[in-house]
Amino acid sequence: MKVKRNIIEIDENLCDGCGQCIIACAEGALELVDGKARLVSEMYCDGLGACLGECPTGALKVIERDADDFDEEAVEHHLKQREESFEPAEQALACGCPSAQVKTFGPRMTCATANEPVSQEAQASALTHWPVQIRLVPPTAPFLKNADLLVAADCVPVAYPTFHRDLLLGKVLLVGCPKFDDVMAYVEKFAEIFRKASVKSVTVAVMEVPCCGGMPMIVKRGMELAGKTVPIEQIVISTQGEILSKHRLVA
């Protein structure tokens, strides 16, 4: 039934697809579609505007208009369905996709070889495991236990020329795109990782572009859901391949 009430409105021209509003919406009323935030269903939005403060571009506002009434039971069903759909997908990937077969191996690059001339070190890899995509890594993967995680937006290894030597060496890598992938699935995945693996630290490496802004929040939200506190460092890389900043985040 349509009633006149407060509901979220999204300005697509201002939305940069960073996904931060999606993480902030506890009702799951927002999702990314074609790189833009969209309202999934009017009945899922409570109109309180918890997402407003997370939008860096001011693309969100609460307006009063005729809309489907907020339905708390529908929200609970929606969140439950989303959680249930996440688990089977995880199992299917782990069992049926060759790219998801868990492997652990020694790095070709070591601390000693990292100090060798670039012409030699460029031939070595610091990667110690497979898979690396956030969606494909099972939370129970043995390489996650007691790990120092490097969570990288997937443009970072392309832009930063000495990624293996400077960022990856000694860390367990997880890569993904906070703009085009399922943000809430990422949050749930990190929550499970923090629950099941004794992660020691997290480094989040992102590009300077706005759409990368959601990745640190995804990791922090997953940590909050798991009830864990783990040191987090954020590294921002320019589109020219330079480190613009490094700083600690409040967990």
C-alpha atoms as a printed R data frame, in Angstrom:
    type eleno elety resid chain resno      x       y       z
1   ATOM     1    CA   MET     A     1  0.000   0.000   0.000
2   ATOM     2    CA   LYS     A     2  1.291   3.426  -0.929
3   ATOM     3    CA   VAL     A     3  1.616   5.960   1.872
4   ATOM     4    CA   LYS     A     4  3.201   9.393   2.054
5   ATOM     5    CA   ARG     A     5  6.443   8.993   3.978
6   ATOM     6    CA   ASN     A     6 10.195   9.656   4.027
7   ATOM     7    CA   ILE     A     7 12.268   7.579   1.639
8   ATOM     8    CA   ILE     A     8 15.737   7.734   0.138
9   ATOM     9    CA   GLU     A     9 16.360   9.385  -3.235
10  ATOM    10    CA   ILE     A    10 19.544   8.864  -5.267
11  ATOM    11    CA   ASP     A    11 20.961  11.388  -7.718
12  ATOM    12    CA   GLU     A    12 22.577   9.172 -10.370
13  ATOM    13    CA   ASN     A    13 24.583  12.093 -11.748
14  ATOM    14    CA   LEU     A    14 26.325  12.537  -8.391
15  ATOM    15    CA   CYS     A    15 26.664   8.833  -7.500
16  ATOM    16    CA   ASP     A    16 30.188   7.522  -8.185
17  ATOM    17    CA   GLY     A    17 29.378   3.926  -7.255
18  ATOM    18    CA   CYS     A    18 31.678   3.734  -4.232
19  ATOM    19    CA   GLY     A    19 29.188   1.470  -2.395
20  ATOM    20    CA   GLN     A    20 29.626   3.074   1.025
21  ATOM    21    CA   CYS     A    21 25.867   3.696   1.366
22  ATOM    22    CA   ILE     A    22 25.177   0.007   0.744
23  ATOM    23    CA   ILE     A    23 27.358  -1.001   3.669
24  ATOM    24    CA   ALA     A    24 25.632   1.543   5.911
25  ATOM    25    CA   CYS     A    25 22.111   0.308   5.089
26  ATOM    26    CA   ALA     A    26 21.250  -2.369   7.664
27  ATOM    27    CA   GLU     A    27 18.023  -3.221   5.827
28  ATOM    28    CA   GLY     A    28 19.749  -4.110   2.557
29  ATOM    29    CA   ALA     A    29 17.610  -1.579   0.672
30  ATOM    30    CA   LEU     A    30 20.436  -0.458  -1.626
31  ATOM    31    CA   GLU     A    31 22.621  -2.265  -4.138
32  ATOM    32    CA   LEU     A    32 24.988  -1.425  -6.979
33  ATOM    33    CA   VAL     A    33 23.558  -1.810 -10.483
34  ATOM    34    CA   ASP     A    34 25.709  -0.873 -13.473
35  ATOM    35    CA   GLY     A    35 28.068   1.010 -11.178
36  ATOM    36    CA   LYS     A    36 25.353   3.130  -9.517
37  ATOM    37    CA   ALA     A    37 23.536   2.821  -6.177
38  ATOM    38    CA   ARG     A    38 19.930   1.742  -6.616
39  ATOM    39    CA   LEU     A    39 16.962   1.296  -4.263
40  ATOM    40    CA   VAL     A    40 16.137  -2.434  -4.283
41  ATOM    41    CA   SER     A    41 12.572  -1.998  -3.049
42  ATOM    42    CA   GLU     A    42 10.682   0.842  -1.395
43  ATOM    43    CA   MET     A    43  9.421  -1.477   1.336
44  ATOM    44    CA   TYR     A    44 13.014  -2.164   2.476
45  ATOM    45    CA   CYS     A    45 13.856   1.523   3.080
46  ATOM    46    CA   ASP     A    46 12.912   2.838   6.537
47  ATOM    47    CA   GLY     A    47 13.531   6.445   5.492
48  ATOM    48    CA   LEU     A    48 15.773   7.208   8.492
49  ATOM    49    CA   GLY     A    49 18.737   8.087   6.289
50  ATOM    50    CA   ALA     A    50 21.511   6.126   8.021
51  ATOM    51    CA   CYS     A    51 23.241   5.974   4.630
52  ATOM    52    CA   LEU     A    52 23.398   9.748   4.120
53  ATOM    53    CA   GLY     A    53 26.530  10.388   6.156
54  ATOM    54    CA   GLU     A    54 28.492   7.740   4.257
55  ATOM    55    CA   CYS     A    55 27.997   9.254   0.789
56  ATOM    56    CA   PRO     A    56 31.100  11.268  -0.202
57  ATOM    57    CA   THR     A    57 29.389  13.031  -3.129
58  ATOM    58    CA   GLY     A    58 26.058  14.053  -1.604
59  ATOM    59    CA   ALA     A    59 24.126  11.833  -4.019
60  ATOM    60    CA   LEU     A    60 21.645  10.728  -1.333
61  ATOM    61    CA   LYS     A    61 18.853  12.605   0.346
62  ATOM    62    CA   VAL     A    62 15.657  11.767   2.175
63  ATOM    63    CA   ILE     A    63 12.490  13.099   0.578
64  ATOM    64    CA   GLU     A    64  8.794  12.793   1.378
65  ATOM    65    CA   ARG     A    65  6.682  11.141  -1.330
66  ATOM    66    CA   ASP     A    66  4.130   8.399  -1.946
67  ATOM    67    CA   ALA     A    67  5.881   5.041  -1.557
68  ATOM    68    CA   ASP     A    68  5.268   1.472  -0.442
69  ATOM    69    CA   ASP     A    69  5.107   1.325   3.325
70  ATOM    70    CA   PHE     A    70  8.194   0.097   5.175
71  ATOM    71    CA   ASP     A    71  7.790  -3.636   5.905
72  ATOM    72    CA   GLU     A    72 10.023  -4.960   8.686
73  ATOM    73    CA   GLU     A    73  9.021  -8.587   8.043
74  ATOM    74    CA   ALA     A    74  9.870  -8.209   4.347
75  ATOM    75    CA   VAL     A    75 13.253  -6.786   5.308
76  ATOM    76    CA   GLU     A    76 13.990  -9.761   7.581
77  ATOM    77    CA   HIS     A    77 12.995 -12.161   4.806
78  ATOM    78    CA   HIS     A    78 15.118 -10.243   2.285
79  ATOM    79    CA   LEU     A    79 18.199 -10.312   4.532
80  ATOM    80    CA   LYS     A    80 17.700 -14.004   5.311
81  ATOM    81    CA   GLN     A    81 17.373 -14.873   1.625
82  ATOM    82    CA   ARG     A    82 20.513 -12.942   0.813
83  ATOM    83    CA   GLU     A    83 22.450 -14.697   3.563
84  ATOM    84    CA   GLU     A    84 21.219 -18.125   2.434
85  ATOM    85    CA   SER     A    85 22.045 -17.438  -1.208
86  ATOM    86    CA   PHE     A    86 25.572 -16.432  -0.192
87  ATOM    87    CA   GLU     A    87 26.470 -19.780   1.432
88  ATOM    88    CA   PRO     A    88 25.502 -22.160  -1.416
89  ATOM    89    CA   ALA     A    89 27.358 -19.966  -3.894
90  ATOM    90    CA   GLU     A    90 30.427 -20.259  -1.688
91  ATOM    91    CA   GLN     A    91 30.197 -24.050  -1.642
92  ATOM    92    CA   ALA     A    92 29.626 -24.284  -5.385
93  ATOM    93    CA   LEU     A    93 32.674 -22.176  -6.126
94  ATOM    94    CA   ALA     A    94 34.885 -24.152  -3.773
95  ATOM    95    CA   CYS     A    95 33.845 -27.528  -5.208
96  ATOM    96    CA   GLY     A    96 33.138 -26.958  -8.877
97  ATOM    97    CA   CYS     A    97 35.393 -24.165 -10.113
98  ATOM    98    CA   PRO     A    98 39.052 -25.012 -10.828
99  ATOM    99    CA   SER     A    99 39.935 -21.374 -10.129
100 ATOM   100    CA   ALA     A   100 38.702 -21.829  -6.550
101 ATOM   101    CA   GLN     A   101 40.806 -24.867  -5.689
102 ATOM   102    CA   VAL     A   102 42.810 -23.875  -2.622
103 ATOM   103    CA   LYS     A   103 46.569 -24.076  -3.032
104 ATOM   104    CA   THR     A   104 49.419 -22.995  -0.770
105 ATOM   105    CA   PHE     A   105 52.963 -22.682  -2.050
106 ATOM   106    CA   GLY     A   106 56.202 -20.935  -1.220
107 ATOM   107    CA   PRO     A   107 56.921 -17.475  -2.650
108 ATOM   108    CA   ARG     A   108 59.558 -17.171  -5.350
109 ATOM   109    CA   MET     A   109 60.457 -13.815  -3.835
110 ATOM   110    CA   THR     A   110 61.973 -13.732  -0.347
111 ATOM   111    CA   CYS     A   111 63.183 -10.906   1.870
112 ATOM   112    CA   ALA     A   112 66.682 -11.550   0.537
113 ATOM   113    CA   THR     A   113 65.743 -11.469  -3.149
114 ATOM   114    CA   ALA     A   114 63.594  -8.380  -2.574
115 ATOM   115    CA   ASN     A   115 66.829  -6.403  -2.134
116 ATOM   116    CA   GLU     A   116 68.281  -7.595  -5.440
117 ATOM   117    CA   PRO     A   117 68.305  -5.330  -8.523
118 ATOM   118    CA   VAL     A   118 64.919  -4.757 -10.112
119 ATOM   119    CA   SER     A   119 65.858  -6.711 -13.237
120 ATOM   120    CA   GLN     A   120 66.148  -9.857 -11.100
121 ATOM   121    CA   GLU     A   121 63.401  -9.276  -8.538
122 ATOM   122    CA   ALA     A   122 60.833  -8.507 -11.256
123 ATOM   123    CA   GLN     A   123 60.977 -12.161 -12.260
124 ATOM   124    CA   ALA     A   124 59.980 -13.383  -8.799
125 ATOM   125    CA   SER     A   125 56.525 -13.615  -7.266
126 ATOM   126    CA   ALA     A   126 55.668 -13.013  -3.611
127 ATOM   127    CA   LEU     A   127 52.320 -14.788  -3.953
128 ATOM   128    CA   THR     A   128 51.958 -17.772  -1.603
129 ATOM   129    CA   HIS     A   129 48.480 -19.104  -2.319
130 ATOM   130    CA   TRP     A   130 45.537 -19.507  -4.669
131 ATOM   131    CA   PRO     A   131 42.809 -18.309  -5.194
132 ATOM   132    CA   VAL     A   132 43.123 -14.578  -4.596
133 ATOM   133    CA   GLN     A   133 39.701 -13.215  -5.590
134 ATOM   134    CA   ILE     A   134 37.636 -12.323  -2.501
135 ATOM   135    CA   ARG     A   135 34.617 -14.175  -3.913
136 ATOM   136    CA   LEU     A   136 36.592 -17.383  -4.412
137 ATOM   137    CA   VAL     A   137 38.568 -17.593  -1.166
138 ATOM   138    CA   PRO     A   138 36.815 -19.830   1.412
139 ATOM   139    CA   PRO     A   139 36.917 -18.391   4.964
140 ATOM   140    CA   THR     A   140 38.396 -21.702   6.140
141 ATOM   141    CA   ALA     A   141 41.348 -21.600   3.721
142 ATOM   142    CA   PRO     A   142 44.477 -22.643   5.657
143 ATOM   143    CA   PHE     A   143 46.521 -19.714   4.348
144 ATOM   144    CA   LEU     A   144 44.183 -17.273   6.150
145 ATOM   145    CA   LYS     A   145 45.023 -18.592   9.610
146 ATOM   146    CA   ASN     A   146 47.185 -16.128  11.606
147 ATOM   147    CA   ALA     A   147 47.681 -14.153   8.384
148 ATOM   148    CA   ASP     A   148 48.657 -10.583   7.691
149 ATOM   149    CA   LEU     A   149 46.081  -9.787   5.018
150 ATOM   150    CA   LEU     A   150 46.590  -7.519   2.032
151 ATOM   151    CA   VAL     A   151 43.163  -6.551   0.679
152 ATOM   152    CA   ALA     A   152 43.748  -4.846  -2.665
153 ATOM   153    CA   ALA     A   153 41.370  -3.226  -5.112
154 ATOM   154    CA   ASP     A   154 42.041  -5.129  -8.312
155 ATOM   155    CA   CYS     A   155 43.454  -2.085 -10.142
156 ATOM   156    CA   VAL     A   156 46.256  -1.691  -7.585
157 ATOM   157    CA   PRO     A   157 48.563  -4.491  -8.835
158 ATOM   158    CA   VAL     A   158 48.226  -3.062 -12.347
159 ATOM   159    CA   ALA     A   159 49.012   0.519 -11.343
160 ATOM   160    CA   TYR     A   160 51.722  -0.011  -8.730
161 ATOM   161    CA   PRO     A   161 54.904  -1.240 -10.455
162 ATOM   162    CA   THR     A   162 56.595  -2.999  -7.513
163 ATOM   163    CA   PHE     A   163 53.444  -4.438  -5.969
164 ATOM   164    CA   HIS     A   164 54.987  -7.814  -5.061
165 ATOM   165    CA   ARG     A   165 58.107  -6.388  -3.437
166 ATOM   166    CA   ASP     A   166 56.604  -3.412  -1.597
167 ATOM   167    CA   LEU     A   167 53.086  -4.546  -0.674
168 ATOM   168    CA   LEU     A   168 52.594  -8.296  -1.083
169 ATOM   169    CA   LEU     A   169 55.758  -9.798   0.401
170 ATOM   170    CA   GLY     A   170 54.900 -11.619   3.637
171 ATOM   171    CA   LYS     A   171 51.139 -11.103   3.264
172 ATOM   172    CA   VAL     A   172 48.102 -13.091   2.143
173 ATOM   173    CA   LEU     A   173 46.397 -11.414  -0.805
174 ATOM   174    CA   LEU     A   174 42.680 -10.885  -1.399
175 ATOM   175    CA   VAL     A   175 41.619  -8.800  -4.413
176 ATOM   176    CA   GLY     A   176 38.294  -7.459  -5.636
177 ATOM   177    CA   CYS     A   177 36.400  -4.464  -6.959
178 ATOM   178    CA   PRO     A   178 34.162  -2.616  -4.475
179 ATOM   179    CA   LYS     A   179 32.272  -0.940  -7.330
180 ATOM   180    CA   PHE     A   180 31.330  -3.818  -9.611
181 ATOM   181    CA   ASP     A   181 31.183  -6.771  -7.202
182 ATOM   182    CA   ASP     A   182 28.542  -7.562  -4.556
183 ATOM   183    CA   VAL     A   183 29.418  -5.285  -1.636
184 ATOM   184    CA   MET     A   184 27.299  -7.072   0.960
185 ATOM   185    CA   ALA     A   185 28.659 -10.459  -0.104
186 ATOM   186    CA   TYR     A   186 32.115  -8.990   0.531
187 ATOM   187    CA   VAL     A   187 31.056  -7.801   3.996
188 ATOM   188    CA   GLU     A   188 29.699 -11.248   4.851
189 ATOM   189    CA   LYS     A   189 32.838 -12.933   3.488
190 ATOM   190    CA   PHE     A   190 35.135 -10.773   5.614
191 ATOM   191    CA   ALA     A   191 32.924 -11.327   8.669
192 ATOM   192    CA   GLU     A   192 33.364 -15.083   8.204
193 ATOM   193    CA   ILE     A   193 37.106 -14.712   7.665
194 ATOM   194    CA   PHE     A   194 37.479 -12.695  10.868
195 ATOM   195    CA   ARG     A   195 35.341 -15.213  12.775
196 ATOM   196    CA   LYS     A   196 37.182 -18.312  11.575
197 ATOM   197    CA   ALA     A   197 40.774 -17.168  11.023
198 ATOM   198    CA   SER     A   198 42.966 -15.477  13.607
199 ATOM   199    CA   VAL     A   199 43.926 -12.623  11.306
200 ATOM   200    CA   LYS     A   200 46.815 -10.600  12.758
201 ATOM   201    CA   SER     A   201 46.603  -7.449  10.640
202 ATOM   202    CA   VAL     A   202 44.970  -6.015   7.524
203 ATOM   203    CA   THR     A   203 46.460  -3.702   4.913
204 ATOM   204    CA   VAL     A   204 43.893  -2.240   2.507
205 ATOM   205    CA   ALA     A   205 45.411  -0.974  -0.741
206 ATOM   206    CA   VAL     A   206 43.128   1.136  -2.927
207 ATOM   207    CA   MET     A   207 43.352   3.527  -5.833
208 ATOM   208    CA   GLU     A   208 42.817   7.268  -5.408
209 ATOM   209    CA   VAL     A   209 39.583   7.112  -7.441
210 ATOM   210    CA   PRO     A   210 36.287   7.473  -5.501
211 ATOM   211    CA   CYS     A   211 34.938   4.028  -6.382
212 ATOM   212    CA   CYS     A   212 37.683   2.440  -4.257
213 ATOM   213    CA   GLY     A   213 36.467   4.267  -1.142
214 ATOM   214    CA   GLY     A   214 34.148   1.438  -0.152
215 ATOM   215    CA   MET     A   215 36.856  -1.201   0.329
216 ATOM   216    CA   PRO     A   216 38.139  -0.034   3.753
217 ATOM   217    CA   MET     A   217 34.552   0.254   4.981
218 ATOM   218    CA   ILE     A   218 33.758  -3.257   3.733
219 ATOM   219    CA   VAL     A   219 36.653  -4.679   5.744
220 ATOM   220    CA   LYS     A   220 35.750  -2.651   8.848
221 ATOM   221    CA   ARG     A   221 32.084  -3.629   8.618
222 ATOM   222    CA   GLY     A   222 32.999  -7.309   8.324
223 ATOM   223    CA   MET     A   223 35.221  -6.934  11.361
224 ATOM   224    CA   GLU     A   224 32.398  -5.302  13.322
225 ATOM   225    CA   LEU     A   225 29.978  -8.112  12.440
226 ATOM   226    CA   ALA     A   226 32.543 -10.660  13.599
227 ATOM   227    CA   GLY     A   227 33.110  -8.773  16.869
228 ATOM   228    CA   LYS     A   228 36.850  -8.573  16.221
229 ATOM   229    CA   THR     A   229 39.414  -5.793  16.457
230 ATOM   230    CA   VAL     A   230 42.376  -6.125  14.101
231 ATOM   231    CA   PRO     A   231 44.910  -3.395  13.197
232 ATOM   232    CA   ILE     A   232 44.119  -1.858   9.780
233 ATOM   233    CA   GLU     A   233 46.377   0.226   7.561
234 ATOM   234    CA   GLN     A   234 45.162   1.958   4.390
235 ATOM   235    CA   ILE     A   235 47.449   2.653   1.444
236 ATOM   236    CA   VAL     A   236 46.260   4.889  -1.385
237 ATOM   237    CA   ILE     A   237 47.848   4.523  -4.832
238 ATOM   238    CA   SER     A   238 47.658   7.198  -7.522
239 ATOM   239    CA   THR     A   239 46.639   6.440 -11.096
240 ATOM   240    CA   GLN     A   240 50.277   7.191 -11.942
241 ATOM   241    CA   GLY     A   241 51.394   4.300  -9.723
242 ATOM   242    CA   GLU     A   242 52.706   6.246  -6.733
243 ATOM   243    CA   ILE     A   243 51.889   5.845  -3.033
244 ATOM   244    CA   LEU     A   244 49.911   8.922  -2.053
245 ATOM   245    CA   SER     A   245 49.324   8.092   1.601
246 ATOM   246    CA   LYS     A   246 49.622   5.486   4.310
247 ATOM   247    CA   HIS     A   247 47.667   5.716   7.549
248 ATOM   248    CA   ARG     A   248 46.137   3.632  10.293
249 ATOM   249    CA   LEU     A   249 42.362   3.264  10.410
250 ATOM   250    CA   VAL     A   250 40.290   3.015  13.564
251 ATOM   251    CA   ALA     A   251 38.971  -0.532  13.716
